[in-house]
Amino acid sequence: MESHSSYGTSWADQWDNGPDPYPIEQSKTGTGGAKAKYSKKVENGLGKTKTVAITSMKKAKEGATVGFNWIKKKCSKNTQK
């Protein structure tokens, strides 16, 4: 009966006869690379989100003020009768 030992080699070493590929290094030249590109996009997105949040809060505040004043007028009319 034969032993199924790999003699310390991994599965890939057993089935792949070719040499391992060398990792490709990305060049460091350019305008900052992908990190700068996506950082700028995220920054722009956060600016838009902040603008929308501020606008929404102003609308909510105005709506609450109008609603509160309407309730205040209704209550004052009932007590004056």
PDB file of N, CA, C and O in Angstrom, chain B, residues numbered from 101:
ATOM      1  N   MET B 101       0.841  -1.175   0.000  1.00  0.00           N
ATOM      2  CA  MET B 101       0.000   0.000   0.000  1.00  0.00           C
ATOM      3  C   MET B 101       0.891   1.244   0.000  1.00  0.00           C
ATOM      4  O   MET B 101       1.891   1.304   0.715  1.00  0.00           O
ATOM      5  N   GLU B 102       0.519   2.219  -0.798  1.00  0.00           N
ATOM      6  CA  GLU B 102       1.311   3.418  -0.977  1.00  0.00           C
ATOM      7  C   GLU B 102       0.921   4.493   0.035  1.00  0.00           C
ATOM      8  O   GLU B 102      -0.250   4.620   0.392  1.00  0.00           O
ATOM      9  N   SER B 103       1.880   5.245   0.484  1.00  0.00           N
ATOM     10  CA  SER B 103       1.626   6.357   1.403  1.00  0.00           C
ATOM     11  C   SER B 103       1.290   7.601   0.574  1.00  0.00           C
ATOM     12  O   SER B 103       1.896   7.847  -0.469  1.00  0.00           O
ATOM     13  N   HIS B 104       0.335   8.365   1.046  1.00  0.00           N
ATOM     14  CA  HIS B 104      -0.079   9.584   0.338  1.00  0.00           C
ATOM     15  C   HIS B 104       0.580  10.816   0.942  1.00  0.00           C
ATOM     16  O   HIS B 104      -0.085  11.826   1.175  1.00  0.00           O
ATOM     17  N   SER B 105       1.838  10.742   1.188  1.00  0.00           N
ATOM     18  CA  SER B 105       2.579  11.839   1.784  1.00  0.00           C
ATOM     19  C   SER B 105       3.018  12.819   0.695  1.00  0.00           C
ATOM     20  O   SER B 105       3.342  12.411  -0.420  1.00  0.00           O
ATOM     21  N   SER B 106       3.026  14.104   1.021  1.00  0.00           N
ATOM     22  CA  SER B 106       3.428  15.115   0.045  1.00  0.00           C
ATOM     23  C   SER B 106       4.874  15.532   0.227  1.00  0.00           C
ATOM     24  O   SER B 106       5.371  16.367  -0.529  1.00  0.00           O
ATOM     25  N   TYR B 107       5.560  14.972   1.209  1.00  0.00           N
ATOM     26  CA  TYR B 107       6.962  15.290   1.486  1.00  0.00           C
ATOM     27  C   TYR B 107       7.174  16.788   1.700  1.00  0.00           C
ATOM     28  O   TYR B 107       8.168  17.341   1.229  1.00  0.00           O
ATOM     29  N   GLY B 108       6.269  17.439   2.391  1.00  0.00           N
ATOM     30  CA  GLY B 108       6.443  18.838   2.753  1.00  0.00           C
ATOM     31  C   GLY B 108       6.057  19.839   1.686  1.00  0.00           C
ATOM     32  O   GLY B 108       6.248  21.039   1.885  1.00  0.00           O
ATOM     33  N   THR B 109       5.530  19.400   0.577  1.00  0.00           N
ATOM     34  CA  THR B 109       5.126  20.352  -0.455  1.00  0.00           C
ATOM     35  C   THR B 109       3.629  20.621  -0.338  1.00  0.00           C
ATOM     36  O   THR B 109       2.868  19.791   0.161  1.00  0.00           O
ATOM     37  N   SER B 110       3.234  21.775  -0.800  1.00  0.00           N
ATOM     38  CA  SER B 110       1.817  22.150  -0.731  1.00  0.00           C
ATOM     39  C   SER B 110       1.058  21.579  -1.927  1.00  0.00           C
ATOM     40  O   SER B 110       1.657  21.026  -2.849  1.00  0.00           O
ATOM     41  N   TRP B 111      -0.236  21.718  -1.897  1.00  0.00           N
ATOM     42  CA  TRP B 111      -1.092  21.226  -2.979  1.00  0.00           C
ATOM     43  C   TRP B 111      -0.708  21.876  -4.297  1.00  0.00           C
ATOM     44  O   TRP B 111      -0.628  21.208  -5.328  1.00  0.00           O
ATOM     45  N   ALA B 112      -0.469  23.184  -4.261  1.00  0.00           N
ATOM     46  CA  ALA B 112      -0.114  23.910  -5.482  1.00  0.00           C
ATOM     47  C   ALA B 112       1.223  23.429  -6.040  1.00  0.00           C
ATOM     48  O   ALA B 112       1.390  23.332  -7.256  1.00  0.00           O
ATOM     49  N   ASP B 113       2.169  23.128  -5.161  1.00  0.00           N
ATOM     50  CA  ASP B 113       3.474  22.643  -5.626  1.00  0.00           C
ATOM     51  C   ASP B 113       3.362  21.265  -6.268  1.00  0.00           C
ATOM     52  O   ASP B 113       4.111  20.942  -7.191  1.00  0.00           O
ATOM     53  N   GLN B 114       2.440  20.466  -5.788  1.00  0.00           N
ATOM     54  CA  GLN B 114       2.275  19.122  -6.338  1.00  0.00           C
ATOM     55  C   GLN B 114       1.669  19.158  -7.734  1.00  0.00           C
ATOM     56  O   GLN B 114       2.015  18.327  -8.573  1.00  0.00           O
ATOM     57  N   TRP B 115       0.775  20.098  -7.998  1.00  0.00           N
ATOM     58  CA  TRP B 115       0.030  20.087  -9.250  1.00  0.00           C
ATOM     59  C   TRP B 115       0.495  21.133 -10.249  1.00  0.00           C
ATOM     60  O   TRP B 115       0.078  21.095 -11.407  1.00  0.00           O
ATOM     61  N   ASP B 116       1.336  22.056  -9.841  1.00  0.00           N
ATOM     62  CA  ASP B 116       1.813  23.115 -10.734  1.00  0.00           C
ATOM     63  C   ASP B 116       3.291  22.890 -11.015  1.00  0.00           C
ATOM     64  O   ASP B 116       4.120  22.954 -10.107  1.00  0.00           O
ATOM     65  N   ASN B 117       3.616  22.626 -12.279  1.00  0.00           N
ATOM     66  CA  ASN B 117       5.001  22.350 -12.645  1.00  0.00           C
ATOM     67  C   ASN B 117       5.796  23.620 -12.938  1.00  0.00           C
ATOM     68  O   ASN B 117       7.027  23.596 -12.922  1.00  0.00           O
ATOM     69  N   GLY B 118       5.098  24.739 -13.208  1.00  0.00           N
ATOM     70  CA  GLY B 118       5.789  25.970 -13.587  1.00  0.00           C
ATOM     71  C   GLY B 118       6.298  26.728 -12.378  1.00  0.00           C
ATOM     72  O   GLY B 118       5.926  26.431 -11.242  1.00  0.00           O
ATOM     73  N   PRO B 119       7.161  27.719 -12.632  1.00  0.00           N
ATOM     74  CA  PRO B 119       7.671  28.538 -11.522  1.00  0.00           C
ATOM     75  C   PRO B 119       6.599  29.508 -11.030  1.00  0.00           C
ATOM     76  O   PRO B 119       5.665  29.841 -11.760  1.00  0.00           O
ATOM     77  N   ASP B 120       6.744  29.950  -9.800  1.00  0.00           N
ATOM     78  CA  ASP B 120       5.799  30.928  -9.247  1.00  0.00           C
ATOM     79  C   ASP B 120       6.003  32.267  -9.938  1.00  0.00           C
ATOM     80  O   ASP B 120       7.140  32.670 -10.183  1.00  0.00           O
ATOM     81  N   PRO B 121       4.909  32.964 -10.257  1.00  0.00           N
ATOM     82  CA  PRO B 121       5.049  34.272 -10.906  1.00  0.00           C
ATOM     83  C   PRO B 121       5.548  35.316  -9.909  1.00  0.00           C
ATOM     84  O   PRO B 121       5.229  35.262  -8.721  1.00  0.00           O
ATOM     85  N   TYR B 122       6.325  36.253 -10.406  1.00  0.00           N
ATOM     86  CA  TYR B 122       6.811  37.331  -9.564  1.00  0.00           C
ATOM     87  C   TYR B 122       5.716  38.383  -9.422  1.00  0.00           C
ATOM     88  O   TYR B 122       5.023  38.689 -10.392  1.00  0.00           O
ATOM     89  N   PRO B 123       5.557  38.932  -8.235  1.00  0.00           N
ATOM     90  CA  PRO B 123       4.541  39.987  -8.075  1.00  0.00           C
ATOM     91  C   PRO B 123       4.925  41.232  -8.868  1.00  0.00           C
ATOM     92  O   PRO B 123       6.094  41.613  -8.913  1.00  0.00           O
ATOM     93  N   ILE B 124       3.957  41.845  -9.474  1.00  0.00           N
ATOM     94  CA  ILE B 124       4.185  43.039 -10.277  1.00  0.00           C
ATOM     95  C   ILE B 124       4.103  44.251  -9.354  1.00  0.00           C
ATOM     96  O   ILE B 124       3.092  44.467  -8.685  1.00  0.00           O
ATOM     97  N   GLU B 125       5.166  45.032  -9.325  1.00  0.00           N
ATOM     98  CA  GLU B 125       5.173  46.226  -8.486  1.00  0.00           C
ATOM     99  C   GLU B 125       4.559  47.381  -9.261  1.00  0.00           C
ATOM    100  O   GLU B 125       4.856  47.591 -10.437  1.00  0.00           O
ATOM    101  N   GLN B 126       3.702  48.121  -8.583  1.00  0.00           N
ATOM    102  CA  GLN B 126       3.101  49.284  -9.215  1.00  0.00           C
ATOM    103  C   GLN B 126       4.059  50.453  -9.078  1.00  0.00           C
ATOM    104  O   GLN B 126       4.731  50.608  -8.058  1.00  0.00           O
ATOM    105  N   SER B 127       4.112  51.270 -10.116  1.00  0.00           N
ATOM    106  CA  SER B 127       5.023  52.402 -10.089  1.00  0.00           C
ATOM    107  C   SER B 127       4.511  53.458  -9.122  1.00  0.00           C
ATOM    108  O   SER B 127       3.305  53.626  -8.942  1.00  0.00           O
ATOM    109  N   LYS B 128       5.437  54.156  -8.513  1.00  0.00           N
ATOM    110  CA  LYS B 128       5.101  55.184  -7.531  1.00  0.00           C
ATOM    111  C   LYS B 128       4.971  56.558  -8.173  1.00  0.00           C
ATOM    112  O   LYS B 128       4.743  57.539  -7.465  1.00  0.00           O
ATOM    113  N   THR B 129       5.109  56.658  -9.479  1.00  0.00           N
ATOM    114  CA  THR B 129       5.022  57.949 -10.147  1.00  0.00           C
ATOM    115  C   THR B 129       3.572  58.253 -10.480  1.00  0.00           C
ATOM    116  O   THR B 129       2.738  57.348 -10.531  1.00  0.00           O
ATOM    117  N   GLY B 130       3.278  59.495 -10.701  1.00  0.00           N
ATOM    118  CA  GLY B 130       1.929  59.887 -11.089  1.00  0.00           C
ATOM    119  C   GLY B 130       1.403  60.974 -10.173  1.00  0.00           C
ATOM    120  O   GLY B 130       2.177  61.670  -9.517  1.00  0.00           O
ATOM    121  N   THR B 131       0.095  61.118 -10.127  1.00  0.00           N
ATOM    122  CA  THR B 131      -0.535  62.183  -9.360  1.00  0.00           C
ATOM    123  C   THR B 131      -1.020  61.706  -8.004  1.00  0.00           C
ATOM    124  O   THR B 131      -1.956  62.287  -7.456  1.00  0.00           O
ATOM    125  N   GLY B 132      -0.422  60.678  -7.450  1.00  0.00           N
ATOM    126  CA  GLY B 132      -0.828  60.221  -6.144  1.00  0.00           C
ATOM    127  C   GLY B 132      -1.484  58.862  -6.177  1.00  0.00           C
ATOM    128  O   GLY B 132      -1.696  58.263  -5.123  1.00  0.00           O
ATOM    129  N   GLY B 133      -1.806  58.364  -7.323  1.00  0.00           N
ATOM    130  CA  GLY B 133      -2.341  57.018  -7.446  1.00  0.00           C
ATOM    131  C   GLY B 133      -3.806  56.911  -7.087  1.00  0.00           C
ATOM    132  O   GLY B 133      -4.540  57.897  -7.021  1.00  0.00           O
ATOM    133  N   ALA B 134      -4.198  55.672  -6.859  1.00  0.00           N
ATOM    134  CA  ALA B 134      -5.603  55.372  -6.606  1.00  0.00           C
ATOM    135  C   ALA B 134      -6.070  55.940  -5.278  1.00  0.00           C
ATOM    136  O   ALA B 134      -7.217  56.368  -5.153  1.00  0.00           O
ATOM    137  N   LYS B 135      -5.192  55.947  -4.289  1.00  0.00           N
ATOM    138  CA  LYS B 135      -5.583  56.440  -2.967  1.00  0.00           C
ATOM    139  C   LYS B 135      -6.011  57.906  -3.048  1.00  0.00           C
ATOM    140  O   LYS B 135      -7.044  58.278  -2.492  1.00  0.00           O
ATOM    141  N   ALA B 136      -5.247  58.719  -3.716  1.00  0.00           N
ATOM    142  CA  ALA B 136      -5.579  60.138  -3.850  1.00  0.00           C
ATOM    143  C   ALA B 136      -6.859  60.321  -4.652  1.00  0.00           C
ATOM    144  O   ALA B 136      -7.680  61.186  -4.347  1.00  0.00           O
ATOM    145  N   LYS B 137      -7.017  59.494  -5.681  1.00  0.00           N
ATOM    146  CA  LYS B 137      -8.205  59.591  -6.534  1.00  0.00           C
ATOM    147  C   LYS B 137      -9.467  59.291  -5.734  1.00  0.00           C
ATOM    148  O   LYS B 137     -10.435  60.050  -5.787  1.00  0.00           O
ATOM    149  N   TYR B 138      -9.458  58.188  -4.997  1.00  0.00           N
ATOM    150  CA  TYR B 138     -10.648  57.814  -4.235  1.00  0.00           C
ATOM    151  C   TYR B 138     -10.830  58.699  -3.010  1.00  0.00           C
ATOM    152  O   TYR B 138     -11.958  58.925  -2.572  1.00  0.00           O
ATOM    153  N   SER B 139      -9.750  59.193  -2.461  1.00  0.00           N
ATOM    154  CA  SER B 139      -9.834  60.109  -1.333  1.00  0.00           C
ATOM    155  C   SER B 139     -10.570  61.383  -1.746  1.00  0.00           C
ATOM    156  O   SER B 139     -11.399  61.906  -1.002  1.00  0.00           O
ATOM    157  N   LYS B 140     -10.253  61.866  -2.936  1.00  0.00           N
ATOM    158  CA  LYS B 140     -10.908  63.077  -3.447  1.00  0.00           C
ATOM    159  C   LYS B 140     -12.396  62.821  -3.689  1.00  0.00           C
ATOM    160  O   LYS B 140     -13.232  63.675  -3.393  1.00  0.00           O
ATOM    161  N   LYS B 141     -12.729  61.633  -4.233  1.00  0.00           N
ATOM    162  CA  LYS B 141     -14.135  61.301  -4.470  1.00  0.00           C
ATOM    163  C   LYS B 141     -14.910  61.202  -3.158  1.00  0.00           C
ATOM    164  O   LYS B 141     -16.045  61.670  -3.067  1.00  0.00           O
ATOM    165  N   VAL B 142     -14.307  60.603  -2.158  1.00  0.00           N
ATOM    166  CA  VAL B 142     -14.961  60.482  -0.858  1.00  0.00           C
ATOM    167  C   VAL B 142     -15.155  61.858  -0.251  1.00  0.00           C
ATOM    168  O   VAL B 142     -16.203  62.142   0.329  1.00  0.00           O
ATOM    169  N   GLU B 143     -14.161  62.706  -0.379  1.00  0.00           N
ATOM    170  CA  GLU B 143     -14.255  64.064   0.145  1.00  0.00           C
ATOM    171  C   GLU B 143     -15.406  64.825  -0.511  1.00  0.00           C
ATOM    172  O   GLU B 143     -16.163  65.520   0.166  1.00  0.00           O
ATOM    173  N   ASN B 144     -15.534  64.690  -1.840  1.00  0.00           N
ATOM    174  CA  ASN B 144     -16.623  65.347  -2.555  1.00  0.00           C
ATOM    175  C   ASN B 144     -17.967  64.787  -2.108  1.00  0.00           C
ATOM    176  O   ASN B 144     -18.926  65.538  -1.931  1.00  0.00           O
ATOM    177  N   GLY B 145     -18.042  63.482  -1.927  1.00  0.00           N
ATOM    178  CA  GLY B 145     -19.279  62.853  -1.494  1.00  0.00           C
ATOM    179  C   GLY B 145     -19.694  63.305  -0.106  1.00  0.00           C
ATOM    180  O   GLY B 145     -20.878  63.516   0.154  1.00  0.00           O
ATOM    181  N   LEU B 146     -18.720  63.456   0.792  1.00  0.00           N
ATOM    182  CA  LEU B 146     -19.031  63.921   2.142  1.00  0.00           C
ATOM    183  C   LEU B 146     -19.492  65.367   2.130  1.00  0.00           C
ATOM    184  O   LEU B 146     -20.348  65.753   2.925  1.00  0.00           O
ATOM    185  N   GLY B 147     -18.933  66.166   1.236  1.00  0.00           N
ATOM    186  CA  GLY B 147     -19.369  67.558   1.111  1.00  0.00           C
ATOM    187  C   GLY B 147     -20.821  67.639   0.678  1.00  0.00           C
ATOM    188  O   GLY B 147     -21.585  68.456   1.192  1.00  0.00           O
ATOM    189  N   LYS B 148     -21.204  66.787  -0.273  1.00  0.00           N
ATOM    190  CA  LYS B 148     -22.592  66.758  -0.740  1.00  0.00           C
ATOM    191  C   LYS B 148     -23.518  66.272   0.366  1.00  0.00           C
ATOM    192  O   LYS B 148     -24.614  66.805   0.542  1.00  0.00           O
ATOM    193  N   THR B 149     -23.081  65.259   1.114  1.00  0.00           N
ATOM    194  CA  THR B 149     -23.887  64.723   2.208  1.00  0.00           C
ATOM    195  C   THR B 149     -24.105  65.779   3.274  1.00  0.00           C
ATOM    196  O   THR B 149     -25.206  65.916   3.808  1.00  0.00           O
ATOM    197  N   LYS B 150     -23.055  66.523   3.583  1.00  0.00           N
ATOM    198  CA  LYS B 150     -23.154  67.577   4.593  1.00  0.00           C
ATOM    199  C   LYS B 150     -24.150  68.649   4.149  1.00  0.00           C
ATOM    200  O   LYS B 150     -24.952  69.121   4.955  1.00  0.00           O
ATOM    201  N   THR B 151     -24.102  69.031   2.885  1.00  0.00           N
ATOM    202  CA  THR B 151     -25.018  70.038   2.356  1.00  0.00           C
ATOM    203  C   THR B 151     -26.459  69.568   2.453  1.00  0.00           C
ATOM    204  O   THR B 151     -27.338  70.329   2.856  1.00  0.00           O
ATOM    205  N   VAL B 152     -26.705  68.315   2.083  1.00  0.00           N
ATOM    206  CA  VAL B 152     -28.059  67.761   2.146  1.00  0.00           C
ATOM    207  C   VAL B 152     -28.539  67.693   3.594  1.00  0.00           C
ATOM    208  O   VAL B 152     -29.698  67.997   3.875  1.00  0.00           O
ATOM    209  N   ALA B 153     -27.669  67.300   4.502  1.00  0.00           N
ATOM    210  CA  ALA B 153     -28.049  67.204   5.915  1.00  0.00           C
ATOM    211  C   ALA B 153     -28.399  68.577   6.483  1.00  0.00           C
ATOM    212  O   ALA B 153     -29.372  68.708   7.225  1.00  0.00           O
ATOM    213  N   ILE B 154     -27.626  69.587   6.148  1.00  0.00           N
ATOM    214  CA  ILE B 154     -27.898  70.940   6.639  1.00  0.00           C
ATOM    215  C   ILE B 154     -29.225  71.443   6.097  1.00  0.00           C
ATOM    216  O   ILE B 154     -30.027  72.008   6.840  1.00  0.00           O
ATOM    217  N   THR B 155     -29.462  71.241   4.806  1.00  0.00           N
ATOM    218  CA  THR B 155     -30.716  71.673   4.191  1.00  0.00           C
ATOM    219  C   THR B 155     -31.906  70.957   4.820  1.00  0.00           C
ATOM    220  O   THR B 155     -32.935  71.578   5.084  1.00  0.00           O
ATOM    221  N   SER B 156     -31.773  69.673   5.059  1.00  0.00           N
ATOM    222  CA  SER B 156     -32.860  68.896   5.660  1.00  0.00           C
ATOM    223  C   SER B 156     -33.155  69.361   7.076  1.00  0.00           C
ATOM    224  O   SER B 156     -34.317  69.448   7.471  1.00  0.00           O
ATOM    225  N   MET B 157     -32.121  69.659   7.836  1.00  0.00           N
ATOM    226  CA  MET B 157     -32.334  70.128   9.207  1.00  0.00           C
ATOM    227  C   MET B 157     -33.017  71.498   9.223  1.00  0.00           C
ATOM    228  O   MET B 157     -33.857  71.762  10.083  1.00  0.00           O
ATOM    229  N   LYS B 158     -32.661  72.362   8.282  1.00  0.00           N
ATOM    230  CA  LYS B 158     -33.319  73.672   8.206  1.00  0.00           C
ATOM    231  C   LYS B 158     -34.802  73.504   7.898  1.00  0.00           C
ATOM    232  O   LYS B 158     -35.646  74.175   8.491  1.00  0.00           O
ATOM    233  N   LYS B 159     -35.118  72.592   6.953  1.00  0.00           N
ATOM    234  CA  LYS B 159     -36.516  72.347   6.604  1.00  0.00           C
ATOM    235  C   LYS B 159     -37.280  71.751   7.781  1.00  0.00           C
ATOM    236  O   LYS B 159     -38.429  72.117   8.026  1.00  0.00           O
ATOM    237  N   ALA B 160     -36.654  70.844   8.502  1.00  0.00           N
ATOM    238  CA  ALA B 160     -37.308  70.232   9.655  1.00  0.00           C
ATOM    239  C   ALA B 160     -37.565  71.275  10.743  1.00  0.00           C
ATOM    240  O   ALA B 160     -38.623  71.272  11.373  1.00  0.00           O
ATOM    241  N   LYS B 161     -36.610  72.154  10.959  1.00  0.00           N
ATOM    242  CA  LYS B 161     -36.759  73.209  11.965  1.00  0.00           C
ATOM    243  C   LYS B 161     -37.898  74.159  11.580  1.00  0.00           C
ATOM    244  O   LYS B 161     -38.718  74.530  12.420  1.00  0.00           O
ATOM    245  N   GLU B 162     -37.938  74.547  10.304  1.00  0.00           N
ATOM    246  CA  GLU B 162     -39.005  75.437   9.840  1.00  0.00           C
ATOM    247  C   GLU B 162     -40.372  74.763   9.977  1.00  0.00           C
ATOM    248  O   GLU B 162     -41.341  75.387  10.408  1.00  0.00           O
ATOM    249  N   GLY B 163     -40.436  73.480   9.606  1.00  0.00           N
ATOM    250  CA  GLY B 163     -41.699  72.752   9.710  1.00  0.00           C
ATOM    251  C   GLY B 163     -42.153  72.609  11.151  1.00  0.00           C
ATOM    252  O   GLY B 163     -43.343  72.734  11.440  1.00  0.00           O
ATOM    253  N   ALA B 164     -41.234  72.353  12.047  1.00  0.00           N
ATOM    254  CA  ALA B 164     -41.577  72.225  13.461  1.00  0.00           C
ATOM    255  C   ALA B 164     -42.046  73.558  14.020  1.00  0.00           C
ATOM    256  O   ALA B 164     -42.977  73.601  14.824  1.00  0.00           O
ATOM    257  N   THR B 165     -41.411  74.642  13.605  1.00  0.00           N
ATOM    258  CA  THR B 165     -41.805  75.976  14.074  1.00  0.00           C
ATOM    259  C   THR B 165     -43.212  76.322  13.602  1.00  0.00           C
ATOM    260  O   THR B 165     -44.031  76.822  14.374  1.00  0.00           O
ATOM    261  N   VAL B 166     -43.487  76.052  12.325  1.00  0.00           N
ATOM    262  CA  VAL B 166     -44.822  76.325  11.780  1.00  0.00           C
ATOM    263  C   VAL B 166     -45.868  75.474  12.504  1.00  0.00           C
ATOM    264  O   VAL B 166     -46.935  75.973  12.860  1.00  0.00           O
ATOM    265  N   GLY B 167     -45.567  74.199  12.722  1.00  0.00           N
ATOM    266  CA  GLY B 167     -46.501  73.317  13.416  1.00  0.00           C
ATOM    267  C   GLY B 167     -46.735  73.755  14.847  1.00  0.00           C
ATOM    268  O   GLY B 167     -47.872  73.740  15.317  1.00  0.00           O
ATOM    269  N   PHE B 168     -45.695  74.141  15.539  1.00  0.00           N
ATOM    270  CA  PHE B 168     -45.830  74.594  16.921  1.00  0.00           C
ATOM    271  C   PHE B 168     -46.664  75.866  16.994  1.00  0.00           C
ATOM    272  O   PHE B 168     -47.527  75.997  17.862  1.00  0.00           O
ATOM    273  N   ASN B 169     -46.406  76.814  16.075  1.00  0.00           N
ATOM    274  CA  ASN B 169     -47.190  78.057  16.064  1.00  0.00           C
ATOM    275  C   ASN B 169     -48.652  77.781  15.737  1.00  0.00           C
ATOM    276  O   ASN B 169     -49.528  78.443  16.296  1.00  0.00           O
ATOM    277  N   TRP B 170     -48.951  76.832  14.856  1.00  0.00           N
ATOM    278  CA  TRP B 170     -50.328  76.480  14.521  1.00  0.00           C
ATOM    279  C   TRP B 170     -51.036  75.922  15.768  1.00  0.00           C
ATOM    280  O   TRP B 170     -52.172  76.294  16.065  1.00  0.00           O
ATOM    281  N   ILE B 171     -50.359  75.038  16.478  1.00  0.00           N
ATOM    282  CA  ILE B 171     -50.951  74.467  17.701  1.00  0.00           C
ATOM    283  C   ILE B 171     -51.148  75.564  18.748  1.00  0.00           C
ATOM    284  O   ILE B 171     -52.167  75.580  19.439  1.00  0.00           O
ATOM    285  N   LYS B 172     -50.212  76.452  18.868  1.00  0.00           N
ATOM    286  CA  LYS B 172     -50.296  77.553  19.836  1.00  0.00           C
ATOM    287  C   LYS B 172     -51.503  78.440  19.531  1.00  0.00           C
ATOM    288  O   LYS B 172     -52.221  78.847  20.444  1.00  0.00           O
ATOM    289  N   LYS B 173     -51.730  78.743  18.233  1.00  0.00           N
ATOM    290  CA  LYS B 173     -52.884  79.568  17.851  1.00  0.00           C
ATOM    291  C   LYS B 173     -54.183  78.839  18.140  1.00  0.00           C
ATOM    292  O   LYS B 173     -55.132  79.459  18.621  1.00  0.00           O
ATOM    293  N   LYS B 174     -54.261  77.530  17.863  1.00  0.00           N
ATOM    294  CA  LYS B 174     -55.479  76.760  18.115  1.00  0.00           C
ATOM    295  C   LYS B 174     -55.800  76.731  19.608  1.00  0.00           C
ATOM    296  O   LYS B 174     -56.960  76.866  19.996  1.00  0.00           O
ATOM    297  N   CYS B 175     -54.793  76.557  20.432  1.00  0.00           N
ATOM    298  CA  CYS B 175     -55.015  76.516  21.883  1.00  0.00           C
ATOM    299  C   CYS B 175     -55.455  77.880  22.410  1.00  0.00           C
ATOM    300  O   CYS B 175     -56.316  77.955  23.286  1.00  0.00           O
ATOM    301  N   SER B 176     -54.880  78.941  21.892  1.00  0.00           N
ATOM    302  CA  SER B 176     -55.235  80.275  22.369  1.00  0.00           C
ATOM    303  C   SER B 176     -56.647  80.651  21.923  1.00  0.00           C
ATOM    304  O   SER B 176     -57.327  81.385  22.641  1.00  0.00           O
ATOM    305  N   LYS B 177     -57.108  80.181  20.779  1.00  0.00           N
ATOM    306  CA  LYS B 177     -58.482  80.450  20.321  1.00  0.00           C
ATOM    307  C   LYS B 177     -59.470  79.735  21.213  1.00  0.00           C
ATOM    308  O   LYS B 177     -60.520  80.299  21.522  1.00  0.00           O
ATOM    309  N   ASN B 178     -59.181  78.514  21.640  1.00  0.00           N
ATOM    310  CA  ASN B 178     -60.098  77.750  22.493  1.00  0.00           C
ATOM    311  C   ASN B 178     -60.221  78.379  23.877  1.00  0.00           C
ATOM    312  O   ASN B 178     -61.303  78.332  24.462  1.00  0.00           O
ATOM    313  N   THR B 179     -59.185  78.950  24.408  1.00  0.00           N
ATOM    314  CA  THR B 179     -59.241  79.537  25.745  1.00  0.00           C
ATOM    315  C   THR B 179     -59.894  80.910  25.734  1.00  0.00           C
ATOM    316  O   THR B 179     -60.370  81.360  26.777  1.00  0.00           O
ATOM    317  N   GLN B 180     -59.934  81.596  24.589  1.00  0.00           N
ATOM    318  CA  GLN B 180     -60.534  82.919  24.511  1.00  0.00           C
ATOM    319  C   GLN B 180     -62.040  82.860  24.386  1.00  0.00           C
ATOM    320  O   GLN B 180     -62.695  83.870  24.644  1.00  0.00           O
ATOM    321  N   LYS B 181     -62.628  81.744  24.007  1.00  0.00           N
ATOM    322  CA  LYS B 181     -64.079  81.663  23.787  1.00  0.00           C
ATOM    323  C   LYS B 181     -64.834  81.758  25.045  1.00  0.00           C
ATOM    324  O   LYS B 181     -66.064  81.708  25.032  1.00  0.00           O
TER     325      LYS B 181
END
